[in-house]
């Protein structure tokens, strides 16, 4: 398994171009299952999770072609299986996103249950309950969700918990259902809006995406379209934090500043000077040490759980004491122990991490068990004396395009060591 070696150094400085959003590209690739006729998706990031999704669709018999710019053309006319096997779903929970589209268009689906993962139990009960409310017969047996239905029927769906992929799965299913479906307490994440925009350009009738009440008037069929995926707000935030915690300066291109409002707010609080334009963000720490910030994660538009670990790295070397409370996932502090091994002064009390910043960390061999935690350890390595070796970086490759090249272009000393 590849490793990354980071030799801590000085401030980062330079420019980075942001890729398309992983968490928008994944549901949009699943949405191609709803289209009669070919569909082209552009600004798709070059990531493992995208390859996994392509493999998943390919195994169903879907025809895919991809060019060197990651334009993916998908044609579902050749589909023959409606099946998502455990061996793929276990590597990427977002595979569950094929359930709604398969059921809505083909009337059947067999999708492995994702099971637990490093950041908590992460059930999919709300996906299943919603589809049942729309008239599907769903049975869980042998670790698989077996679902079948005639044409789905519209329903009023009230989600107990705000779930991003749950909202997306049900929105896709409702797009072809008979009548008007309401999703209440829907996730408001920008990726939900991007998916709704894509579905609408395929001929769907969806209103209210981006609010907590989404109305979907089902249509008989959807057609292929060309769609460009939105920029990745978590990649944007991660590079901003990388520059901030090293006391550096950065220009982020091909992004959308409103997507990262909550993150920019915290970075300003920590001492960053930030300017924004339509598709760029500049951050300058003027060589200074960041100040600690308090963070409380919650669904969008609040502070994203996917940026929590990166801010832990920032607080680890910031001036003062910062408290980070994680409210979305039950067990998302796996990076804390590793940072402690690098000399960070962090104490855990339930779902809150209290961190007293130290001026520098010490390099150490570390390992992470989820995507954002791995990224946070790379950031910690940038401000550690000596070498930090981050093991199991396949997690990073699931969600960050060329992370070592992008960081190296900013002046970081980082190399990939193949195993
Ligand atoms: C998505 C993102 C992930 C992000 C997360 C929260 C994708 C591919 N992944 O994950 O990067 O960290 O949103 O912003 O978009 N829950 C239930 N029952 C369900 C579904 C969810 O109880 O049926 C709970 C979960 O256990 C969790 C909370 O709801 O505590 C939020 O999870 P959810 O929004 O569903 O996360 P994902 O969509 O899996």
Boltz pocket constraint, residues with backbone or C-beta under 6 A from the ligand:
constraints:
  - pocket:
      binder: B
      contacts: [[A, 22], [A, 23], [A, 26], [A, 93], [A, 94], [A, 120], [A, 121], [A, 122], [A, 123], [A, 124], [A, 125], [A, 126], [A, 127], [A, 161], [A, 162], [A, 163], [A, 164], [A, 165], [A, 166], [A, 191], [A, 305], [A, 306], [A, 327], [A, 328], [A, 329], [A, 330]]
      max_distance: 6.0
